Amino acid sequence: MKSFYSSQIFLYSVFLIPFSFLIGIAITEILVIFLIIAFFFINKSFFYFKNLRSIFLITFSLLVALSGIINLDYIDFKIASIAHIRFAIFSIAIFYFLEKFFDKETDINKNFLKYFLLIIFFIIFDSLTQFFFGTNLFGQEIQQSRVSGIFGKELILGSFLLQLLPLIFLLLLFSKMDIQKKQVYLIIFFSLYFIIIYISGGRSPFFLTILFAITMVLFEKNFRKIILKCLSILTIFIICEAYFNFGKTKVFTKVFYMTFVQFTDSYYQPEHNNSTTARKRKTYNKDITNELSLKNKVREFFDSLVVFSDDHHNHYILALKLFKEKPILGNGPKGFRQYCRRVNYDPPTGICSTHPHNYFFQVLSELGLLGILFYLFGIFFIIFKFINLKYDKNKNLIISSFQIISIGLLVLLFPLVPSGNFFNNWISIINYYYIGIYIYFYNQTYLKN
């Protein structure tokens, strides 16, 4: 009995990690530390450190520490780079507890799943209330024309829900729920889930959610019909929102129209715009007259294209400049921010920020060639192992779980869209959290099946 309750405590501690952020990042950090300490206390061997994937994570963390020690001036930045190794150990701890207490016969307590889904449904209802009435259930207003729900001034609603998606599908599989019998409820739940991500106004989370959903449709037959119906409902909602213009914020304008305008910023930007961004933009000699040939118009249009937006484009230009200065080890984690402090956020090339807003360019500029090799190798490894199981005729619960986690991890690490700070505590926790789950299901799939 004692062993049973111990296993439940550790398993639920693992599954509650992403959810704990609702209370505060401090609670999440406490859970992470608890699992790390428990891992060292219970585990009596070095077996989990000898795993090749664990070695890969630890080596990457040592690279982060080395780059930080060599390149960073601020002592708090140096300490943070050294402490990054805790995330690798956190991943290994997740792997350990799942290996020890979790297997394909595990039956996730249905009450736990119900409470889990009820809290998410409350977030959905609260966000819909804010969208339609301007304030949520706690009186918090829409922020910067974006629905933020219970997160208040932090515009992370879409990102948070995206990060929960793989875990929700995983728990549904292991709850032994009759998916076909509960199909109507699941369609309602996930349709609202996708709609909330859309009305949150976060373009990257919305795009990545669609990417996750489409990939699930292609490879995961357990949820194929449900997700297809949810995507259809989402499409109808988007069309209706755009046409009838209901709600307290114009989501379609921000997610679609403004995205197009930002991609073609130089072409459509009014000439009288005197913003810092406009001043730093490359100037094009335009002669927009009725006599301008179609060929020149097309060429001018493509010449004006930028990567995501003019600001993002210039962040990436600055990141490439920093990479060229220190191509091997980079400028250290948070090196982009350190450089911007030195120049008082007014660089001669590009545009400054706390980070480049893209994982690829951040790793490239802050960890150099060595760092980007780790990052790209990790992504290609996940893709290769995922594709390797595409035509597996003996698909079971473990393989389905492995594919869901693989899709989720690829979406979270996707290099071709704007993103948050790769070395941010919450982002590091969620990324390494899913890496730990991935290692467990990888072992179950490739080494035990």
ABEGO torsion letter per residue (X at the ends): XAAAAAAAAAAAAAAAAAAAAAAEAAAAAAAAAAAAAAAAAABABAAAAABAAAAAAAAAAAAAAAAAAAABABAAAAAAAAAAAAAAAAAAAAAAAAAAABBAABBBBAAAAAAAAAAAAAAAAAAAAAAAAGBBAAGBBBBGGBBAEAAEABBAAAAAAAAAAAAAAAAAAAAGBBAAAAAAAAAAAAAAAAAAAAAAGBAAAAAAAAAAAAAAAAABAAAAAAAAAAAAAAAAAAAAAAAAGBEABBAAAAAAAAAAAAAAAAAABBAABABAAAAABBBBBBBBBAABBAAAAAAAAAAABBBGBAAAAAAAAAAAAAAAABAAAEAEBGAAAAAAAAAGGBBABEBBBABAGBAAAAAAAAAEAAAAAAAAAAAAAAAAAAAAAAABAABBAAAAAAAAAAAAAAAAABAABBBBBAABAAAAAAAAAAAAAAAAAAAAAAAAX
